[in-house]
Amino acid sequence: MSKFCDITTIDCTAGNGGNGSSHFRREKYIDRGGPDGGDGGRGGDIIFRANENENTLIEFHTKKHFKAEEGGNGQKKLMHGADGQDLILIVPTGTSIFNAETGDLIMDLTEHNQEVIVIKGGRGGLGNAHFKSSTNQSPMFAEHGEQGKTLKLQLELKLVAEVGIIGIPSAGKSTLISRISNARPKIADYPFTTLIPNLGVVDMREFDKHQHFSFVVTDVPGLIEGAHEGKGLGHEFLRHVSRNQILIHLLDPTQGDLIKDYQIINNELAKYDKLLSKKEQIVVINKIDSVSDEDLTTIVKQMEKKFTKLKGKIKTISAVTGKNLADLMFEVSDKVKTHRLKKNKVDKKEAEIEEAKPVKIKAAVNKNKFIVKFVRRRIDQNGKLRRTWDVFSERFEQVAQMTDLEDNEGLERVYHFLERLGIKHELRQKGAQPGDRIRIGGTGGKEIRMRQ
């Protein structure tokens, strides 16, 4: 059995784009062959895909770095480099993907086979054939491939189950889930037997051969008072309850005070997240095979007197002998069907509203937008005043990254974009002088000098 892990942090890097080729066609009897360097292939994307057959993030806890394949370099005869293979990372259904540095949610994967491209691979560099013009018949310049971006991601798993079984330690949650579903958890007669949540599929044909209906159920490891503050095991697993639509609140009449136990669990749910305490609950007294009928009647009456909302609604079962299990599962099944029906109506209504909305054409994102910042001034060795400027621009930074500034043609191309994007004009307006340092993308970025 694999270890359970529901939160982890990893580093992911998309594949680098392949370099463009700088090549000229040279064949016998063919005059003026010209440039024929091909483009580099794109780097592989980082893709996350949900799989309902997975239930742990342990693979991402033991391996922390993931990188997609790089694109191939362009070749002569206009041959395009091979695209890098995408890296598809399989995670359990119910996984949320966050940017670990900003805390922003990137995607919530709640359906089987749902997938998202988290980081796109680097663009392949253009070959020199792209840069041929009427004024430059023999361009030597070709682009480098764009570097694949790296992101630190936090993966958080919330198990997707419509029904959750909650209760104090040793209430019989593991026994119940093993009797009503295909889950086979460890069961023993001592607290905290369950150290991880268990998922199981309930097939209602086990209780009525005419009911072709199934749903997923999970048990939540024993909660104790103070679980929301980190006590016991519940603190690690309370988050899983957030995806449950219906809660089976299991009570043990053989130990402690049922009223107190019931209040403790509901208080912990409310303190962790107020929405959890509002979820629909089916209150169930387990282990009725261990108490007399008279004692059970007294217990039920005490519960109904203390909590009037439970009058006539408390279920009594024995998970060990199976007594009253079918009756409980019919009620749970009906509630699951009701919730699904409500959800389908809401989804349909939202889809109709979305379809009825007038179509708004969004303005294209201006990738040429830029920011120019003055950094500092200094006196150089010749006694001249020099300034340093930082330029931030998605397009300009991309051009600089994919260009060899040691190559004269490449350098001229960067200066061309500096003027074309309006950055040079902005620098002059702010007081930049020839010879000033321009850092493309800020600290650590490539540098050029201001020209006339």
C-alpha positions in Angstrom: 0.0 0.0 0.0 1.4 3.4 -1.0 2.0 6.1 1.6 -0.5 9.0 1.7 0.5 12.5 0.9 -2.0 15.4 0.3 0.2 18.5 0.3 3.6 19.0 -1.4 5.7 21.5 -3.3 7.5 20.9 -6.6 9.5 22.8 -9.2 8.5 22.5 -12.8 10.3 23.7 -15.9 8.9 23.8 -19.4 11.2 22.7 -22.3 13.5 25.2 -24.0 12.8 26.0 -27.6 15.3 24.8 -30.2 17.7 27.2 -31.8 17.1 28.4 -35.3 19.6 27.5 -37.9 21.9 29.9 -39.7 22.7 28.1 -43.0 23.0 28.9 -46.7 22.1 26.6 -49.5 25.2 25.5 -51.4 24.6 23.1 -54.2 26.4 22.5 -57.5 24.8 24.2 -60.5 22.4 26.2 -58.3 23.4 29.9 -58.3 22.6 32.2 -55.4 21.1 29.5 -53.1 20.5 31.9 -50.3 19.6 31.3 -46.6 17.8 28.1 -45.9 18.2 27.7 -42.1 15.1 26.1 -40.5 13.3 27.0 -37.3 13.8 25.4 -33.9 11.1 23.2 -32.4 9.0 24.4 -29.5 9.8 23.1 -26.0 7.4 20.7 -24.3 4.6 22.0 -22.0 4.1 21.0 -18.4 0.6 19.5 -18.3 -1.3 18.2 -15.2 -4.0 15.6 -15.7 -6.5 14.3 -13.1 -7.0 10.6 -12.6 -9.7 9.2 -10.4 -7.7 6.0 -9.8 -5.0 7.9 -7.9 -5.5 9.0 -4.3 -2.1 10.3 -3.1 0.6 12.9 -4.1 3.4 10.7 -2.7 5.2 10.6 -6.1 5.5 14.4 -6.0 6.8 14.2 -2.4 9.7 12.0 -3.3 10.6 13.6 -6.6 10.7 17.4 -6.5 11.9 18.5 -10.0 10.2 18.0 -13.3 11.3 19.2 -16.7 9.7 18.9 -20.1 11.7 17.9 -23.2 13.6 20.6 -25.2 12.8 21.4 -28.8 15.2 20.3 -31.5 17.4 22.8 -33.3 16.5 23.8 -36.9 18.5 22.3 -39.7 19.6 23.2 -43.2 17.2 23.0 -46.2 14.5 24.7 -44.1 14.1 21.7 -41.9 12.1 22.4 -38.7 13.5 21.1 -35.4 11.4 18.5 -33.6 9.0 19.8 -31.0 9.8 18.8 -27.4 7.5 16.2 -25.9 5.0 17.5 -23.4 5.5 16.3 -19.8 2.1 15.1 -18.5 2.0 14.8 -14.7 -0.8 12.5 -13.4 -2.4 13.7 -10.1 -5.5 12.5 -8.2 -8.9 13.9 -9.0 -9.4 16.7 -6.5 -5.9 18.2 -6.7 -5.6 22.0 -6.6 -2.5 23.6 -8.2 -1.2 26.8 -6.7 1.7 29.1 -7.6 3.7 28.5 -4.4 5.3 32.0 -4.5 2.2 34.1 -5.0 -0.4 31.7 -3.5 -2.6 32.1 -6.6 -4.8 29.2 -7.6 -3.9 28.0 -11.1 -6.4 25.2 -11.5 -8.7 23.0 -9.5 -8.8 19.5 -11.1 -12.1 18.0 -10.0 -13.1 15.7 -12.9 -11.5 12.5 -14.2 -9.1 13.2 -17.2 -9.5 17.0 -16.7 -6.1 18.6 -17.6 -4.5 22.0 -17.7 -1.3 23.4 -19.3 0.4 25.0 -16.4 3.6 26.2 -18.1 3.9 26.5 -21.9 7.2 25.4 -23.5 9.7 27.9 -24.9 9.2 29.1 -28.5 11.5 27.8 -31.1 14.0 30.3 -32.6 13.5 31.4 -36.2 16.1 30.3 -38.8 18.0 32.9 -40.9 15.7 32.2 -43.9 13.1 34.3 -42.0 15.3 37.4 -42.0 16.0 37.6 -45.7 14.8 41.0 -47.1 15.4 43.2 -50.1 18.1 45.1 -48.2 19.7 42.0 -46.6 19.9 39.1 -49.0 22.3 37.0 -46.9 21.3 37.3 -43.2 23.7 35.4 -40.9 21.4 35.9 -37.9 19.2 33.2 -36.4 17.3 33.3 -33.2 18.1 31.2 -30.1 15.3 29.1 -28.7 13.2 30.7 -25.9 14.0 29.4 -22.4 11.3 27.4 -20.7 9.9 29.1 -17.6 10.2 27.5 -14.2 7.5 27.7 -11.5 7.4 26.5 -7.9 4.0 24.9 -7.5 2.1 23.7 -4.4 -0.2 20.7 -4.9 -3.0 20.3 -2.5 -5.3 17.2 -2.6 -8.9 17.3 -1.4 -10.4 13.9 -2.0 -13.5 14.0 -4.2 -16.3 12.0 -2.6 -19.9 12.9 -2.3 -20.3 11.3 1.1 -17.9 11.6 4.0 -18.0 9.6 7.3 -16.9 11.6 10.3 -16.8 10.9 14.0 -14.5 10.5 17.0 -11.7 7.8 17.0 -13.0 4.2 17.2 -16.6 5.2 16.3 -16.5 2.5 13.6 -15.8 4.5 10.5 -13.4 2.0 8.9 -15.7 -0.9 9.6 -18.7 1.0 8.1 -16.8 2.0 4.9 -15.6 -1.6 4.5 -19.2 -2.9 4.7 -20.8 -0.5 2.3 -18.1 -0.1 -0.3 -15.1 -1.7 -2.0 -12.6 0.0 0.4 -10.5 -2.3 2.6 -9.0 -0.2 5.4 -7.0 -1.4 8.3 -9.4 -2.2 11.2 -8.4 -2.7 14.9 -9.9 -2.2 18.3 -7.9 0.9 19.3 -8.0 4.6 18.5 -6.4 6.1 15.4 -6.4 2.9 13.5 -7.0 5.0 10.3 -4.0 7.2 9.6 -5.1 8.2 6.1 -8.5 8.8 4.4 -10.0 5.8 2.6 -12.0 6.1 -0.6 -14.6 3.6 -1.6 -17.3 3.1 -4.3 -20.7 2.2 -3.0 -22.7 0.0 -5.5 -26.4 0.1 -4.4 -27.0 -3.2 -6.1 -25.4 -4.7 -3.0 -28.5 -3.6 -1.1 -31.1 -3.7 -3.9 -30.4 -5.5 -7.2 -32.7 -3.2 -9.0 -30.8 0.0 -8.0 -28.2 0.6 -10.6 -26.6 3.5 -8.8 -23.2 4.2 -7.3 -21.3 7.0 -5.5 -18.0 7.6 -3.8 -17.6 7.7 0.0 -14.6 8.5 2.2 -13.9 8.2 5.9 -12.0 11.0 7.6 -9.4 9.9 10.2 -10.5 10.4 13.9 -11.1 13.9 14.9 -10.6 15.0 18.5 -11.2 18.3 20.4 -8.7 20.9 19.1 -8.2 19.2 15.7 -8.6 22.5 13.9 -5.5 23.7 15.9 -3.4 20.7 14.9 -4.2 18.2 17.7 -4.6 14.6 16.8 -4.9 13.5 13.2 -7.9 15.5 12.1 -6.0 18.7 11.4 -4.3 17.1 8.4 -7.6 15.8 6.9 -10.3 18.3 7.7 -9.8 19.8 4.3 -11.1 16.6 2.6 -14.5 17.2 4.2 -14.9 20.4 2.1 -15.7 18.4 -1.0 -18.3 16.1 0.6 -21.9 17.0 -0.1 -23.3 14.7 2.7 -21.8 13.7 6.0 -22.5 10.5 7.9 -21.9 11.5 11.5 -21.1 8.3 13.3 -21.5 8.0 17.1 -20.3 5.3 19.5 -22.7 4.5 22.4 -20.2 2.3 24.1 -17.8 5.0 25.1 -18.0 8.5 26.5 -20.9 10.9 26.2 -22.7 10.9 22.8 -24.0 14.5 23.2 -20.5 15.7 24.0 -19.0 13.8 21.1 -21.5 15.1 18.7 -20.9 18.7 19.8 -17.1 18.3 19.7 -17.1 17.2 16.1 -19.5 19.9 14.9 -17.5 22.5 16.8 -14.3 21.4 15.1 -15.9 21.6 11.7 -17.2 25.1 12.4 -13.9 26.3 13.7 -12.0 25.0 10.7 -14.5 26.4 8.2 -18.0 27.6 9.0 -19.3 26.2 5.7 -18.4 22.6 6.9 -20.8 22.9 9.8 -23.7 23.7 7.4 -23.3 20.6 5.3 -26.1 18.1 5.5 -25.6 15.4 8.1 -27.1 12.0 8.7 -26.6 11.3 12.4 -26.0 7.5 13.0 -25.5 5.6 16.2 -23.3 2.6 15.6 -22.5 -0.5 17.5 -26.2 -1.1 18.6 -25.2 -4.8 19.0 -23.2 -3.8 22.0 -26.1 -2.0 23.9 -29.5 -3.1 25.1 -32.7 -2.0 23.4 -33.7 0.0 26.5 -30.4 1.8 26.7 -30.5 2.6 23.0 -34.0 4.0 23.3 -32.8 6.2 26.2 -29.8 7.4 24.3 -31.9 8.4 21.2 -34.4 10.2 23.4 -31.6 12.2 25.1 -30.1 13.2 21.8 -33.5 14.3 20.4 -34.3 16.3 23.6 -30.9 18.1 23.4 -31.0 18.6 19.6 -34.6 19.0 18.5 -33.6 19.2 14.8 -32.7 15.5 15.1 -36.1 14.3 16.3 -37.1 11.3 14.3 -34.0 11.5 12.1 -31.4 9.5 14.1 -30.4 6.3 12.4 -29.2 3.2 14.4 -27.0 0.5 12.9 -24.4 -2.1 13.6 -21.6 -2.0 11.0 -20.3 -5.3 12.3 -23.5 -7.3 12.0 -25.0 -5.3 9.1 -28.2 -4.5 11.0 -30.1 -1.6 9.5 -27.3 -0.9 7.0 -29.6 -1.2 4.0 -32.0 1.3 5.4 -29.2 3.8 6.0 -27.8 3.4 2.5 -31.2 3.9 0.9 -31.5 7.3 2.7 -27.9 8.2 1.8 -28.5 7.2 -1.9 -31.7 9.3 -2.1 -29.8 12.3 -0.7 -27.0 11.9 -3.2 -29.5 11.7 -6.0 -31.1 14.9 -4.8 -27.8 16.7 -4.6 -26.8 15.6 -8.1 -30.2 16.8 -9.4 -29.8 20.2 -7.8 -26.2 20.5 -9.1 -27.3 19.6 -12.7 -30.1 22.2 -12.5 -27.6 24.9 -11.3 -25.1 23.9 -14.0 -27.7 24.0 -16.7 -29.0 27.4 -15.5 -25.5 28.8 -15.4 -24.9 27.5 -18.9 -28.1 29.1 -20.1 -27.2 32.5 -18.5 -23.7 32.3 -20.0 -25.1 31.5 -23.4 -27.6 34.4 -23.2 -24.9 36.9 -22.3 -24.0 39.2 -25.2 -20.6 38.3 -26.7 -18.0 40.8 -25.7 -14.9 41.0 -27.9 -12.0 41.4 -25.5 -9.2 43.7 -26.6 -6.0 41.9 -27.4 -3.4 41.9 -24.6 -0.8 44.5 -25.5 2.4 42.5 -25.3 4.4 45.6 -26.4 3.6 47.4 -23.1 6.7 48.4 -21.2 8.0 50.0 -18.0 11.2 52.1 -17.8 12.7 52.6 -14.4 15.7 54.7 -13.4 18.1 52.7 -11.2 21.2 54.8 -10.3 23.8 57.2 -11.6 27.6 57.0 -11.3 30.8 58.7 -12.6 32.8 56.4 -14.9 36.6 56.3 -15.1 36.6 59.0 -17.7 34.7 61.4 -15.4 31.5 61.1 -17.4 28.1 60.7 -15.7 26.5 57.4 -16.5 23.0 56.2 -15.6 21.5 52.7 -15.3 18.0 52.0 -16.5 15.8 48.9 -16.2 13.4 48.1 -19.0 10.5 45.6 -18.4 8.6 44.5 -21.5 7.4 41.0 -22.3 8.1 41.2 -26.0 11.4 43.1 -25.7 12.7 40.6 -23.0 11.7 37.7 -25.3 13.6 39.2 -28.2 16.7 39.9 -26.1 16.6 36.4 -24.6 16.4 34.8 -28.1 19.2 36.9 -29.5 23.0 36.5 -29.4 24.1 40.1 -28.5 27.7 39.2 -29.5 26.4 38.9 -33.1 26.3 42.3 -34.8 23.1 41.5 -36.8 21.5 40.2 -33.6 22.5 43.4 -31.7 21.1 45.6 -34.4 17.8 43.6 -34.2 17.6 44.4 -30.5 18.2 48.1 -31.1 15.5 48.0 -33.8 13.0 46.7 -31.3 14.1 49.2 -28.7 13.0 51.9 -31.1 10.1 50.1 -32.7 8.4 49.5 -29.3 8.8 53.1 -28.3 11.2 52.3 -25.4 14.0 54.4 -26.8 11.7 57.5 -27.0 10.6 56.9 -23.4 14.3 56.6 -22.2 15.1 59.9 -23.9 12.1 61.5 -22.3 13.3 60.4 -18.9 16.8 61.8 -19.5 18.8 58.8 -20.8 22.0 59.7 -22.6 24.2 57.8 -25.0 26.4 55.4 -23.1 23.9 54.7 -20.3 23.4 51.1 -19.3 20.0 49.5 -20.2 19.2 46.3 -18.3 16.6 44.3 -20.1 14.3 42.7 -17.5 16.1 44.2 -14.6 18.9 42.7 -12.4 20.4 39.7 -14.1 19.0 40.5 -17.5 21.0 41.2 -20.7 22.5 44.6 -21.0 23.0 47.1 -23.9 24.2 50.7 -24.1 22.0 53.6 -25.0 22.8 54.9 -28.5 22.2 58.1 -30.4 
